[in-house]
């Protein structure tokens, strides 16, 4: 009788080895298949990561499309790679990016009998594709006799064409189709980013244009600078300058084109005297190589690159002024010397007329100032929490400016700038300015525009560049993290630095519907903690010292620093109906039925009260 082991060995064993080998082979095949799928997924993941890393929205749409064509070029070798984007207006596809990978244009040869020579066709992508020319499926198409790989994107916003190329391996085609699945979402982001960047660029350009025009309305130097720079471009001037006599000194408000060495030579007293003697009282004088004085003028200027110098006396109202301009070649502007002199004479006369109009407009400056102040206080009175704000800004700013020993004219300008620091909100929507609570990021960006809008309003009406700059830069920070220009430290005008400190102080001692004000002593400490980073340390310390000196007055006792209507700059309409107004011998919070709530205050948190209480605690 056979044992089971013998039976297995003799009858089954011969089949086990092949079966095991088959199972092993199957396992190997399965592993290979899995590895291939994993490798394919890895390749696709790496490709997706590469596409995402390549995205640089700030670089612009065309640069990003070129980077994507570079990725396509790493998969498919061809001469030309073209990226088309659908134009929303026409519906056609417009060429936005092109890459050429080889030095010589790619050429495609169709099959032919060989009996006749074939002229090879050079392929250059067309500038646009009509909708009916754009096939919906990816694959090889022919444009004329040139085979192209046509890759339309889902959603119909883009097409990539590669060629000349007759065939694409299946594996590469699968990878390309995977990229096409990714591209629509990426393309949408890039198109929207491009739209926003273009819009932002238009807004910025408009802002610069508004600022330039508004500054010219009342700023004589801005008008002169613009007039001469435009004339230089139109007439082909190499350079020039404007000289203005004021108070016995001759200034040079306009200088352009020539090297700075020339400016220094003209400013030299002996050279300047000689140049003005040569011009004399003539409205226009021409110096060229035919005139004896020509070499003398070139010697004064310190260069010999001009063939013609035109100079003359400028009839500015109430001032003596002269101009000098150089022309390197008469042919550069296609004008003769006589034509140039006539044009320059017309330009100088019109400039004089502009300056005369500006002088007459300046007499309205005070009227504009009072009008804008009334507008500012009207805006303040729209909310009980901002009643008296502009007046407080002005008073405290003037106090600091006086304590710092600034000149009287500058103090006056700082006071006006402080009063009008928020006038730019006239250019914003009421919903935005009067919003309760915090701004969204977009709303905050819009609110930031009020500084530049306010500066533009002041330049256009009052005509003071100094006041406008204080308003424009009063949100700058000492560490350079402010707006609109990111100025740092001493580069920020001193008036703007003063406004910034007062604004911070008032923001903390005045409450809002959604928050209570800080007590006086905490507001002071917060202001001191921001000195050197956000605020100017010198301005802060000046303000703190003034308060400290005022608080030490022996006559105060337990009294407030002043009447609440005086310290809060409260309008008379509110004061007249408040019982505290008729009882000046008492602190306002001691008077029953006071009218604090009418201007956004409550006795327990009003800085008039918290200052007095903090002083009594120190004592």
C-alpha positions in Angstrom: 0.0 0.0 0.0 1.4 3.4 -1.1 2.0 6.0 1.4 0.3 9.4 0.9 3.7 11.1 0.7 4.8 8.7 -2.1 1.5 9.3 -3.9 1.9 13.1 -3.7 5.5 12.9 -4.8 4.8 10.6 -7.8 1.5 12.2 -9.0 1.2 15.8 -7.8 4.8 17.1 -7.3 5.6 17.3 -11.0 2.8 19.9 -11.4 3.7 22.0 -8.4 6.8 23.6 -9.8 5.2 24.9 -13.0 2.2 26.1 -11.0 4.5 27.9 -8.6 6.4 29.4 -11.5 3.2 30.5 -13.1 2.0 32.1 -9.9 5.3 33.8 -9.5 5.2 35.1 -13.0 1.7 36.4 -12.5 2.8 38.1 -9.3 5.7 39.7 -11.0 3.4 40.9 -13.8 1.0 42.3 -11.2 3.8 44.1 -9.4 5.1 45.5 -12.7 1.6 46.7 -13.6 1.2 48.3 -10.2 4.7 49.9 -10.4 3.9 51.2 -13.9 0.6 52.7 -12.7 2.4 54.2 -9.6 5.1 55.5 -11.9 2.5 57.0 -14.2 0.8 58.6 -11.2 4.2 59.8 -9.9 5.0 61.3 -13.3 1.6 63.1 -13.4 2.0 64.3 -9.8 5.4 65.7 -10.6 4.1 67.3 -13.7 1.2 68.9 -11.8 3.6 70.1 -9.1 5.9 71.6 -11.7 2.9 73.4 -13.4 1.8 74.9 -10.1 5.4 75.9 -9.1 5.8 77.6 -12.5 2.7 79.8 -11.9 3.7 83.4 -11.3 0.6 85.6 -11.6 2.6 88.7 -10.9 4.8 88.0 -14.0 1.9 88.5 -16.4 -0.2 86.2 -18.6 2.2 85.9 -21.5 5.2 85.1 -19.4 3.3 82.3 -17.7 2.0 80.9 -21.0 5.6 80.8 -22.2 6.6 78.8 -19.1 3.8 76.3 -19.8 5.0 76.0 -23.4 8.4 75.2 -22.1 6.8 72.3 -20.1 5.1 71.1 -23.4 8.5 71.3 -25.0 10.0 69.0 -22.4 7.5 66.3 -23.6 7.3 66.9 -27.4 10.2 68.0 -29.5 9.2 70.4 -32.2 10.2 73.8 -33.7 7.1 75.9 -32.8 4.9 76.0 -29.8 1.9 78.4 -29.8 -0.6 79.3 -27.1 -3.9 80.8 -28.1 -6.5 82.5 -25.8 -10.1 83.1 -26.6 -11.0 86.7 -27.1 -14.3 87.3 -25.2 -15.3 90.1 -27.6 -14.8 88.4 -31.0 -14.9 84.8 -29.8 -11.8 84.0 -31.9 -8.5 82.7 -30.5 -5.7 85.2 -30.3 -2.0 84.2 -30.2 -0.6 85.1 -26.8 2.7 83.2 -26.5 5.2 81.6 -28.9 8.3 79.5 -28.4 10.8 78.4 -31.0 13.1 75.6 -29.8 15.4 75.3 -32.8 17.6 77.9 -34.5 16.3 77.1 -38.0 12.5 77.1 -38.7 11.0 73.6 -38.7 10.1 72.1 -42.0 7.7 69.3 -42.9 8.0 67.1 -46.0 4.9 65.3 -47.2 5.3 62.0 -49.1 6.0 62.4 -52.8 7.1 60.2 -55.7 10.5 61.7 -55.8 10.1 62.5 -59.5 9.8 66.3 -58.7 11.7 68.2 -56.1 9.6 69.5 -53.1 9.9 73.0 -51.7 10.0 72.6 -47.9 7.3 74.6 -46.2 8.3 76.9 -43.2 5.6 77.1 -40.5 4.9 80.2 -38.6 1.8 80.3 -36.3 -1.0 82.6 -37.4 -1.9 85.6 -35.2 -5.4 84.4 -34.7 -7.7 81.3 -35.2 -11.4 81.5 -36.0 -13.7 79.5 -34.0 -14.6 77.2 -36.9 -10.8 76.5 -37.4 -10.4 75.2 -33.9 -11.1 71.4 -33.7 -12.7 70.2 -30.5 -10.5 67.0 -30.1 -6.8 66.8 -29.6 -4.7 65.2 -32.2 -2.8 65.8 -35.5 -4.3 68.3 -37.9 -2.9 69.9 -41.0 -2.5 73.6 -41.8 -1.7 73.6 -45.5 0.7 70.7 -45.7 2.2 71.2 -42.2 1.2 68.6 -39.6 0.4 70.1 -36.2 -0.5 68.8 -32.8 -3.7 70.5 -31.9 -4.5 70.6 -28.1 -7.8 72.3 -27.2 -8.6 72.8 -23.5 -11.8 71.9 -21.7 -14.0 75.0 -21.4 -12.9 76.4 -24.7 -10.7 79.2 -23.4 -7.4 78.1 -24.9 -5.6 76.1 -27.6 -2.0 74.9 -27.8 -0.5 74.1 -31.2 2.8 72.3 -31.6 4.5 71.7 -34.9 5.5 70.6 -37.4 5.0 67.1 -36.0 3.6 64.1 -37.8 2.9 61.7 -34.9 3.0 61.6 -31.1 3.7 58.5 -29.1 0.7 57.2 -27.1 2.5 57.6 -23.7 3.3 61.2 -24.4 -0.2 61.9 -25.7 -1.6 60.6 -22.4 0.7 62.9 -20.4 -0.3 65.8 -22.6 -4.0 65.1 -22.1 -3.4 65.0 -18.4 -1.9 68.5 -18.6 -4.9 69.7 -20.6 -7.1 68.6 -17.7 -5.0 70.8 -15.4 -4.7 73.8 -17.6 -8.3 75.2 -17.7 -8.3 75.9 -13.9 -4.8 77.4 -14.1 -5.6 79.4 -17.1 -8.7 80.9 -15.5 -6.6 82.0 -12.5 -4.0 83.6 -14.8 -6.6 85.4 -17.0 -8.4 86.8 -13.9 -5.0 87.8 -12.4 -4.1 89.6 -15.6 -7.4 91.4 -15.7 -7.0 92.6 -12.1 -3.4 93.6 -12.7 -4.4 95.6 -15.8 -7.2 97.2 -13.9 -4.9 98.1 -11.0 -2.4 99.5 -13.5 -5.1 101.7 -15.0 -6.2 102.9 -11.5 -2.6 103.7 -10.6 -2.0 105.5 -13.9 -5.2 107.4 -13.4 -4.1 108.3 -9.9 -0.8 109.6 -11.1 -2.5 111.6 -13.9 -5.0 113.1 -11.4 -2.1 114.0 -9.0 -0.1 115.5 -11.8 -3.0 117.6 -13.2 -4.2 118.7 -9.7 -0.7 119.8 -8.7 -0.5 121.9 -11.9 -3.7 123.7 -11.1 -2.1 126.0 -8.5 1.6 125.0 -8.4 3.6 127.2 -10.7 6.7 125.0 -10.5 4.7 122.0 -11.7 3.3 124.0 -14.6 6.8 125.2 -15.6 8.3 121.7 -15.3 5.5 120.1 -17.4 5.7 122.8 -20.1 9.4 122.6 -20.6 9.5 118.7 -20.5 6.8 118.6 -23.2 8.5 121.2 -25.2 11.8 119.2 -24.9 10.1 116.1 -26.3 8.3 117.9 -29.1 11.2 120.1 -30.3 14.1 117.7 -29.7 15.8 119.8 -27.0 18.9 118.2 -25.5 18.3 120.1 -22.2 17.5 123.4 -20.6 16.7 125.3 -17.5 14.5 128.1 -16.1 16.0 130.8 -13.8 13.8 132.9 -11.5 14.9 135.9 -9.5 13.3 136.1 -6.0 14.4 138.2 -3.1 17.8 139.0 -4.7 18.6 135.3 -5.3 18.3 133.5 -8.6 16.8 130.0 -8.3 16.6 127.2 -10.8 13.2 125.5 -10.4 13.4 123.7 -13.7 16.5 121.8 -15.0 16.3 118.9 -17.4 18.3 116.9 -20.0 21.8 118.3 -19.4 24.3 116.7 -17.0 24.3 117.9 -13.4 27.7 119.4 -13.9 26.0 122.0 -16.2 23.5 122.9 -13.5 26.4 123.5 -11.1 28.2 125.7 -13.7 25.1 127.8 -14.4 24.6 128.2 -10.6 28.1 129.6 -10.2 27.7 133.3 -9.5 30.2 134.5 -12.1 28.9 132.2 -14.9 25.3 133.1 -14.0 26.0 136.9 -14.1 27.7 136.5 -17.5 24.9 134.4 -18.9 22.2 136.9 -17.8 24.2 139.7 -19.3 24.4 137.9 -22.6 20.6 137.4 -22.6 19.9 141.0 -21.5 16.3 142.1 -22.0 15.8 140.2 -25.2 12.6 138.1 -25.4 14.5 135.6 -27.5 18.1 135.2 -28.6 19.7 132.5 -30.8 23.3 131.4 -30.5 24.9 129.1 -33.1 28.3 128.8 -34.7 27.7 131.9 -36.8 27.4 134.1 -33.7 30.5 135.3 -31.8 28.9 134.7 -28.4 28.2 131.0 -29.2 31.6 129.7 -27.9 31.3 131.8 -24.8 27.8 130.3 -24.0 29.1 126.8 -24.5 32.0 127.6 -22.2 29.5 128.7 -19.5 27.4 125.5 -20.0 30.5 123.3 -19.9 29.6 121.2 -22.9 29.8 121.4 -26.7 27.2 118.9 -27.9 24.6 121.5 -29.0 24.5 123.2 -32.4 21.9 125.8 -31.3 21.2 127.5 -28.0 17.9 129.5 -27.6 17.5 131.7 -24.6 15.4 134.7 -23.5 13.6 136.6 -20.8 10.4 135.1 -19.6 7.7 137.7 -18.6 6.4 136.0 -15.5 4.0 138.2 -13.3 5.9 140.0 -10.6 9.1 138.1 -11.2 12.2 138.2 -13.4 12.8 135.0 -15.2 15.0 133.6 -18.0 15.2 130.4 -19.9 18.0 128.6 -21.7 17.5 125.6 -24.0 19.8 123.6 -26.2 19.4 121.7 -29.5 21.9 119.1 -30.6 20.9 118.9 -34.3 18.5 121.2 -36.2 17.4 118.2 -38.2 16.3 116.2 -35.1 12.9 117.9 -35.0 12.7 118.6 -38.7 12.5 122.3 -38.0 14.6 125.2 -39.1 16.2 127.6 -36.6 13.5 130.2 -37.4 10.7 127.7 -36.9 12.2 126.6 -33.6 12.6 130.2 -32.3 8.9 131.0 -33.3 7.7 127.9 -31.5 9.8 128.6 -28.4 8.6 132.2 -28.3 4.9 131.0 -28.4 5.6 128.5 -25.6 7.2 131.1 -23.3 4.4 133.6 -23.9 1.7 131.0 -23.2 3.6 129.9 -20.1 3.6 133.5 -18.8 -0.2 133.7 -19.4 -0.7 130.4 -17.4 1.4 131.8 -14.5 -0.7 135.0 -14.6 -3.9 133.0 -14.3 -2.4 131.0 -11.5 -1.6 134.2 -9.5 -5.1 135.4 -9.9 -6.5 132.0 -8.8 -4.4 132.1 -5.6 -6.5 134.9 -4.2 -9.4 132.3 -4.0 -7.2 130.0 -1.8 -8.6 131.3 1.5 -12.2 130.9 0.3 -11.5 127.3 -0.8 -9.9 126.6 2.6 -12.9 127.8 4.5 -15.2 125.9 2.2 -13.3 122.6 2.6 -13.2 123.1 6.4 -17.0 123.5 6.4 -17.2 120.3 4.4 -14.9 118.5 6.8 -16.9 119.5 9.9 -20.1 118.5 8.1 -18.6 115.0 7.5 -17.6 114.9 11.2 -21.2 115.7 12.3 -22.6 112.8 10.4 -21.8 110.5 13.4 -21.9 111.4 17.1 -18.6 109.5 17.5 -16.7 111.9 15.1 -18.2 115.2 16.2 -15.5 117.8 16.5 -12.8 115.5 15.1 -11.3 117.8 12.5 -11.1 120.7 14.9 -9.4 118.5 17.5 -6.9 117.3 14.8 -6.1 120.9 13.9 -5.7 122.2 17.5 -3.5 119.4 18.8 -1.4 119.5 15.6 -0.8 123.2 16.0 0.1 122.7 19.6 2.8 120.1 18.8 4.1 122.2 15.9 4.5 125.2 18.2 6.1 123.2 20.9 8.6 121.9 18.3 9.5 125.5 17.3 8.5 125.3 13.7 8.1 128.4 11.6 4.8 130.3 11.7 3.9 129.5 8.0 4.6 125.8 8.5 2.5 125.8 11.7 -0.4 127.4 9.8 -0.1 124.8 7.0 0.0 121.9 9.4 -3.1 123.2 11.1 -5.0 123.3 7.8 -3.7 119.9 6.7 -4.8 118.4 10.0 -8.3 119.9 9.7 -8.6 118.5 6.1 -6.8 115.2 6.7 -10.0 113.2 6.1 -11.4 115.4 3.3 -10.6 112.6 0.8 -13.5 110.5 2.0 -15.6 112.7 -0.2 -14.3 110.5 -3.0 -15.5 107.3 -1.3 -18.9 105.8 -1.0 -21.0 106.8 2.0 -21.5 103.1 2.9 -17.8 102.6 3.1 -16.9 105.7 5.1 -19.9 105.3 7.5 -19.5 101.6 8.0 -19.7 100.3 11.6 -17.1 97.7 12.5 -13.9 96.5 10.8 -13.3 96.8 7.1 -12.7 93.8 4.9 -9.4 93.6 3.1 -10.8 95.1 -0.1 -12.7 97.8 1.8 -9.5 98.8 3.7 -7.6 99.1 0.4 -10.3 101.4 -0.8 -10.3 103.5 2.4 -6.5 103.9 2.0 -7.2 106.0 -1.1 -8.7 108.8 1.0 -5.2 110.2 1.7 -4.3 110.6 -2.0 -7.7 111.8 -3.0 -7.6 114.4 -0.2 -4.2 115.6 -1.3 -5.4 115.9 -4.9 -8.4 118.0 -3.7 -6.2 120.4 -1.8 -3.7 120.8 -4.7 -6.6 121.5 -7.1 -8.3 124.1 -4.8 -6.0 125.6 -2.2 -2.9 125.1 -4.4 -0.5 124.3 -1.6 1.9 121.5 -2.3 3.1 121.5 1.3 -0.4 121.0 2.8 -1.2 118.4 0.2 1.9 116.4 1.1 1.1 116.4 4.8 -2.3 115.0 3.9 -1.0 112.5 1.4 1.6 111.0 3.8 -0.1 111.2 7.2 -0.6 107.4 7.2 3.1 106.6 6.6 5.0 104.9 9.4 8.5 105.5 10.7 9.5 101.9 9.9 8.4 102.2 6.3 5.3 100.0 6.5 2.7 102.7 6.0 1.0 104.0 2.8 0.7 105.2 0.1 4.4 105.4 -0.7 6.1 103.4 2.1 8.2 106.3 3.2 10.5 105.8 6.2 11.8 108.0 9.0 12.8 111.6 8.1 11.6 111.0 4.5 8.1 111.5 5.9 7.3 115.3 6.0 7.3 116.6 9.6 3.7 117.8 9.2 2.6 114.3 8.2 4.4 112.9 11.2 2.6 115.3 13.5 -0.8 114.4 12.0 -0.1 110.7 12.4 0.5 111.1 16.2 -2.6 113.2 16.8 -4.7 110.9 14.7 -3.5 107.9 16.7 -4.2 109.7 20.0 -7.8 110.7 18.9 -8.5 107.2 17.6 -7.8 105.8 21.0 -9.5 108.4 23.2 -12.7 108.5 21.0 -14.9 105.5 21.0 -17.0 104.0 18.2 -20.3 102.2 18.2 -18.5 98.9 18.3 -15.8 99.8 20.9 -15.2 101.9 24.0 -12.5 104.5 24.1 -9.3 103.8 26.0 -8.7 105.7 29.3 -6.4 108.7 28.8 -3.4 107.2 30.6 -3.6 104.0 28.5 -3.9 106.0 25.3 -0.7 107.9 26.2 1.2 104.7 27.1 0.1 103.1 23.8 1.2 106.1 21.9 4.6 105.9 23.6 4.9 102.2 22.9 4.5 102.9 19.1 7.2 105.7 19.1 10.0 104.8 16.8 8.1 102.1 14.8 4.8 103.6 13.7 5.1 107.1 15.2 7.9 109.7 15.3 9.5 109.5 18.8 10.3 113.2 18.9 6.7 114.2 18.0 5.3 111.7 20.6 7.6 113.0 23.4 6.7 116.6 22.5 3.0 115.8 22.8 3.5 113.9 26.1 5.6 116.7 27.6 3.0 119.3 26.7 0.3 117.3 28.4 2.5 116.7 31.4 3.2 120.4 31.8 -0.5 121.3 31.4 -1.5 118.7 34.0 0.8 120.1 36.6 -1.0 123.4 36.9 -1.6 124.1 40.6 -4.9 125.8 39.8 -6.4 122.6 38.5 -6.9 120.7 41.8 -9.5 118.1 41.0 -10.8 120.0 38.0 -10.6 118.9 34.4 -8.0 120.3 32.1 -10.8 122.3 30.4 -14.5 122.3 29.7 -15.6 119.3 27.8 -17.0 121.4 24.9 -13.6 123.0 24.6 -11.5 119.9 24.9 -13.8 117.9 22.6 -14.4 120.8 20.2 -18.1 120.1 20.5 -20.4 122.2 18.2 -22.5 124.9 19.8 -25.7 123.2 18.7 -24.9 120.4 21.2 -23.5 122.7 23.9 -26.4 125.1 24.1 -28.8 122.3 25.1 -26.4 120.8 27.7 -26.8 122.0 31.3 -23.1 121.7 31.9 -22.5 124.5 29.4 -24.1 127.0 31.8 -22.3 125.7 34.8 -18.6 126.1 34.0 -17.6 126.0 37.7 -18.4 122.3 37.8 -16.9 119.3 36.0 -19.3 118.2 33.3 -19.7 114.7 34.7 -20.9 116.3 38.0 -23.8 118.0 36.2 -27.0 115.9 36.1 -28.6 115.5 32.7 -25.5 116.4 30.7 -25.6 115.9 27.0 -22.5 113.7 26.5 -24.3 111.0 24.5 -25.1 113.5 21.8 -21.5 113.5 20.7 -20.8 109.9 21.3 -19.5 110.1 24.8 -20.4 108.7 28.2 -19.0 110.2 31.4 -17.3 107.0 32.6 -15.1 106.6 29.4 -14.8 110.2 28.2 -11.1 111.3 28.1 -12.0 114.6 29.9 -13.1 112.4 32.9 -10.4 109.7 32.6 -7.6 112.3 32.4 -8.8 113.9 35.6 -9.2 110.6 37.4 -5.7 109.4 36.3 -4.2 112.6 37.6 -5.9 112.3 41.0 -4.5 108.7 41.2 -1.0 109.9 40.6 -1.4 112.6 43.3 
